[in-house]
Amino acid sequence: MRNLPQFTMCVLSFVVTLSATAQTDAPRSYNAGGRTIHYKLTVFDPPIPVRPDPNRLNQDTAVNCTILFLTKLHDGDLEGAAAMTTDPPTTLKLYQAAKARLGEAEFSNKMAKLFNGDRYQFELVDGSEHLLVGEKHPDGAQAVVARDGKFWMDRQKFQHESQEFRDLFVLVNAHAAGKLAFK
């Protein structure tokens, strides 16, 4: 029983750490092109480093899914990476073709550079669509889809391009142009 206060402090410390890491705001809206886009925004404070992290190697969140996917590519596990996408056969063919075109050494060199020091600042959500916006490229975003209780990487050519997906990219473009602040 004497350890109970220490345990309580550890739990409280963990909860405070979590709340400092992700701040989910109330639903938001943005008017563009005569339409109102409704979305949710999560601000990562501090931003989440995009790097291999054994605590993030799962498909439980959009960030974790992305880091797991990049880790698999970085490690040369093309089949494993492709299996985490919305279209595994097409994704696998895409990476295998790139590897054949570039050659083993150059392909490995490119995969080694996947973790380039970027950090995710924001997550935008509209329905099952999620976009992760990094610091280095605020005009781009990583698309992730929530399905069946897990997150999946969307294939390179964005196979489904739902209205929600297009709306989120309108938000990313507005943010990059300085018309919309994600704070």
N, C-alpha and C positions, 0 to 999 in steps of 0.2 A: 504494500500500500504506500510505502514511502516514495516509491518511484512514480506514483500517479501524477504529482505535479510536474515532474520532468517529462513524462509522456504527454501530458496536456500541453506543455510548452512546445514540444516537438510538433504536435498536430497543429497548434496555432501558428507556428512558424511556417509550416508547410502551406496552410491556408493563405496566409499573408503573401507568401511567395507566389502562389498561384494567382491571386488577385492582382498582383503587381505585374504579372506576365501577360495576361490577356484581359482586356477591358471590353466587354461586349456592350454596346450602346443599344438603346431602344431602336425599334425599326425607324428607318429614315426614308425620305423620298427626295427625288430630284426631277425637275422638269427639263425635258429635252425634246426638241422636235415636235412640240405639241402633245407630248405624252408625259405621264408621270410614272417614274420608275420607283418602285418600292423595293428596299433592300435592307439588309442588316450589315453592320460594320463591326469588325473586331479590330481594335488597335493593340498591337503587341508592344508593350512598354516594359522592358527594353525590347527592341526588335529581336527576332529569333534567328540565330545564325544558321545559314544553310550549309551544314557540314555533317559528316558522319557522326551519329550519336546513338549509342546502343539503347538509350531510353526512348528513342523515337522510331525504332524499326518495326512499325506496325501500320495497319491501315485504319486506326481508330480516329484519326483527325486528318484534316486536309494537309497540314504541315507534316505530320508524321508520314503520311502516304508519299508525299513528294520526296522527303529525305530517304525513305526506304527505296523508292524507285531509283533515285540518283545513286544511292549506295550500290544497288545491284548492277547498274550500268558501269559504275566506277570499278567494280570488282570483276567485270567481264561476264556477268550472269545475264545474258541477253534474254534467255527463256524466262528466267524469274522476273525480270523487269517487264517483259511483254505480258506476262500473266496478270500483272497488276493494272492493265489498261482496259478500256472499254472495247478494244478490238485486238486481242492478242495475236492472231495470225498476221494481220497487216503490220502491226508494230514490229513483230519479230522479223518479217521480211524486210522492212525498212532498215532496221539496224544491221541485219546480215548483209544487205546490199551496200550499205555505207562501209561496213568493214571490208567487204570484197573490193570496193572501189578505192578506198584509201590505203588498204594494206594493213596488216596486223599492227605494225609499229606505230603508224600514224593514227590509226583508230584508237589504240591504247593511250597514245599521247592526248588525244582529244577527250577521251573519257576521264583521264587523270585531271583534266582542267574543269570538270563539272562543278566542283566545289571551289568557286572563285572568290570567296570572301563576301558574298552578298548576304543580306539579312532580310527576312520577311518583316515588313512593317504593318501590313494590313491584310485582313481577309474580308472579302465582300461575298455576301450570300444572297441568292435569290432562288427560292425553292431548293432544289437539289444541287444547283450549280454553285460552285465556290471558285473564287479567283484569289490567288495569293499575289500580293504586290510587294516587290522587293525595293530596296533602297537604290541599287545601282541602275535599275531600268524601270522607273516609275510609269513609263508609257507602255510597258508590257506586263503580262501576268501569267501565272501558271494556272491552268484550268484543271480542276478536280471535280469529280461528280460523286455525290453520295447515293449509294444503292445498296439495298439489302443489309443495312447496318454497318457498311464499310465505305471507305473512300477509294476511288479508282481514278487513275490518271486518264485524262481524255487523250485520244490518239492525236497525232500531229495535225491532221487535217480537220479536226473537230467534227467528228462524224455526225453528230446530231444537230448542232447549232440551233438550240431552242431559242425562243424569244427571250427567256431569262438570261441565257448565255450572252446573247447580243446586247441586252440591256446592261449587263455587268461591264462589258467592254466599252460601252458608251460612258459609263462612270469612270473607268480607268483613263480613257482619253480626255474626259473633262478635267480630271485631276491633273493629268500631265500638262494640260494647257493652262492650268492655274484657275480654272472656273469652279472647281469643287475642292474643298479642303476635307481631308479625312482626319479629323481630330475629335 
